[in-house]
Amino acid sequence: LGEKVQAIYLWWHKPVIDRELLQSLPNLKVIANSGVGMDHLDLKLVASFGVRMANAPRAVSSSTADAGMALLLASARRLVEGHHIAVSPGTKLFRPDFLGVGITGATLGIVGMGSVGYKIALRARAFHMNILYHNRTRRKEREEEAVGATYCEKIDGLLQQADFVVVVVSLTPQTRGLIGRRELGLMKPTATLVNISRGAVVDQEALVAALQSGAIRAAALDVTSPEPLPRDHALLKLKNVIITPHLGIKTDTATYMITEEAVENILAALRGLPMPSEVLPS
């Protein structure tokens, strides 16, 4: 059976791709991933077997951007807390001092201005937000103008100015722990951190300390490390945190589009053609 396999479609990191599996599939030509992040794959190992790889950035960018904005809005307006108050059997009245923070006109800092980050900027513009971004490479001037975004060459300036910081980077050795104690210390005490990238991009111990001490106002996380967190983890006990179970790409539309993009990449590889979403080991 192993000799017949020419392509693998990875769904939610399954099957696990290791040396043993690769050695058992001598005719494997391509691995297509159901998402953007490739941190669960040893890209150099896969490439050493002559196997090409692809992800699905076009399929997931809109749904992930939607999830990022949903978390930002829910945290700012304290929607989860408000829901629990509204349905609690012990609630006798709604306190007039239960306040969220404003979004319209606030400053948004986007860390990672790829396809997802750019779509977040498009959505934020509808709220008349002041948009800052930090990225490895600067966007073209016309792209910046289209969303009213200002480039920050250094992440520090973005963190110091933003009311909301949305992290949208891939997990690499360079981005692991990108947001740590020092970076959280640069943020405003009224600021909110939103992470829709990978849990390991944020130092979670430093985040707990920042939330407990009031160094930042709140956090909204669609990703953690590990997933799910241990049930006794400190993040699960804080009222100023929203955590969702990695919902970024989980819509009916995105799931269908992911499969379409994977099939497109697989067919291209099997035909010896350029893959629309090829990922190189470098």
Residue pairs with C-beta under 8 A, 6 or more apart in sequence:
2 24
2 25
2 26
3 25
3 26
3 27
4 27
5 25
5 27
5 28
6 27
6 28
6 29
6 30
6 270
7 28
7 29
7 30
7 31
7 32
7 266
7 269
7 270
8 15
8 17
8 25
8 28
8 30
8 31
8 32
9 32
9 34
9 259
9 262
9 266
10 17
10 31
10 32
10 33
10 34
10 41
11 34
12 34
13 40
15 21
17 31
17 41
17 42
17 46
18 42
18 45
19 45
22 28
22 45
22 46
22 49
22 51
23 49
28 49
28 51
29 50
29 51
29 52
29 269
29 270
30 51
30 52
30 53
30 54
30 265
30 266
30 269
30 270
30 275
31 41
31 46
31 51
31 52
31 53
31 54
32 53
32 54
32 55
32 56
32 261
32 262
32 263
32 265
32 266
33 41
33 53
33 54
33 55
33 56
33 262
33 279
34 56
34 249
34 258
34 259
34 262
35 55
35 56
35 60
35 249
35 258
36 55
36 56
36 57
36 60
36 61
36 64
36 116
36 170
37 55
37 170
37 171
37 197
37 198
38 53
38 55
38 170
38 279
39 170
39 171
39 172
39 198
39 200
41 53
43 53
43 279
43 280
43 281
44 281
46 53
46 281
47 53
47 280
47 281
52 269
52 275
52 278
53 278
53 279
53 280
53 281
54 262
54 265
54 266
54 269
54 275
54 276
54 277
54 278
54 279
55 277
55 279
56 257
56 258
56 261
56 262
56 265
56 277
57 114
57 115
57 116
57 277
58 115
58 257
58 261
58 276
58 277
59 249
59 254
59 257
59 258
59 260
59 261
60 116
60 248
60 249
60 254
60 257
60 258
61 115
61 116
61 119
62 119
62 254
63 248
63 249
63 250
63 251
63 253
63 254
64 116
64 119
64 168
64 196
64 248
64 249
65 116
65 119
65 120
65 122
65 123
66 123
66 251
67 196
67 222
67 244
67 247
67 248
68 116
68 120
68 166
68 168
68 194
68 196
68 222
68 248
69 120
69 123
69 124
71 194
71 196
71 220
71 221
71 222
71 242
71 244
72 103
72 108
72 164
72 166
72 192
72 194
72 220
73 79
73 103
74 80
74 220
74 242
75 192
75 194
75 218
75 219
75 220
75 242
76 100
76 101
76 102
76 103
76 164
76 192
77 100
77 101
77 103
78 98
78 99
78 100
80 242
81 98
81 239
82 98
85 91
85 94
85 98
86 94
101 163
101 190
101 192
101 217
103 127
103 129
103 164
104 127
104 128
104 129
105 128
105 129
105 130
106 127
106 129
106 130
106 163
106 164
107 129
107 130
107 131
107 132
107 161
107 162
107 163
107 164
108 120
108 121
108 124
108 129
108 130
108 131
108 132
108 162
108 163
108 164
108 166
109 132
109 133
109 134
109 152
109 158
109 159
109 161
109 162
109 164
109 165
109 166
110 117
110 120
110 121
110 131
110 132
110 133
110 134
110 149
110 166
110 168
111 117
111 133
111 134
111 155
111 158
111 165
111 166
111 167
111 168
111 169
111 178
111 179
112 134
112 135
112 167
112 168
112 169
112 170
112 197
113 121
113 133
113 134
113 135
113 139
113 149
113 168
114 135
114 168
116 168
116 196
117 133
117 135
117 166
117 168
118 139
118 143
118 147
120 166
120 168
121 131
121 133
121 147
121 149
122 146
122 147
124 131
124 147
125 131
125 147
125 148
129 164
130 148
130 150
131 147
131 148
131 149
131 150
132 149
132 150
132 151
132 152
132 157
132 158
132 161
132 162
133 139
133 149
133 150
133 151
133 152
133 158
134 151
134 152
134 153
134 154
134 155
134 158
135 151
138 151
138 153
139 149
139 151
143 149
144 150
144 151
152 158
155 178
155 183
156 183
156 186
158 165
159 165
159 183
159 186
159 187
160 186
160 187
160 188
162 187
162 188
162 191
163 188
163 190
163 191
163 192
164 191
164 192
164 194
165 179
165 187
165 191
165 192
165 193
165 194
166 194
166 195
166 196
167 178
167 179
167 193
167 194
167 195
167 196
167 197
167 201
167 202
168 196
168 197
169 175
169 178
169 197
169 201
170 197
170 198
171 197
171 198
171 200
171 201
175 197
175 201
176 200
176 201
177 200
177 201
177 202
177 203
178 201
178 202
179 193
179 195
179 201
179 202
179 203
179 206
179 207
180 202
180 203
180 206
181 203
181 206
181 209
181 210
184 193
184 206
184 207
184 210
184 215
184 216
185 210
185 215
187 193
187 210
187 215
187 216
188 216
188 217
189 214
189 215
189 216
189 217
190 217
191 216
191 217
192 216
192 217
192 218
192 219
192 220
193 202
193 207
193 216
193 218
193 219
193 220
194 219
194 220
194 221
195 201
195 202
195 219
195 220
195 221
195 222
195 223
196 222
196 223
196 248
197 223
198 223
198 225
199 221
199 223
199 224
199 225
199 226
199 227
200 225
201 223
202 221
204 224
204 225
204 235
207 219
207 235
208 234
208 235
208 238
209 215
210 216
211 218
211 219
211 235
211 238
211 240
211 241
212 234
212 238
217 240
218 240
218 241
218 242
219 240
219 241
219 242
220 241
220 242
220 243
221 235
221 241
221 242
221 243
221 244
222 243
222 244
222 246
222 247
222 248
223 246
223 248
224 235
224 243
227 245
227 246
228 245
229 235
229 236
229 243
235 241
235 243
236 243
249 255
249 258
261 276
261 277
264 276
265 275
265 276
265 277
265 278
268 274
268 275
268 276
269 275
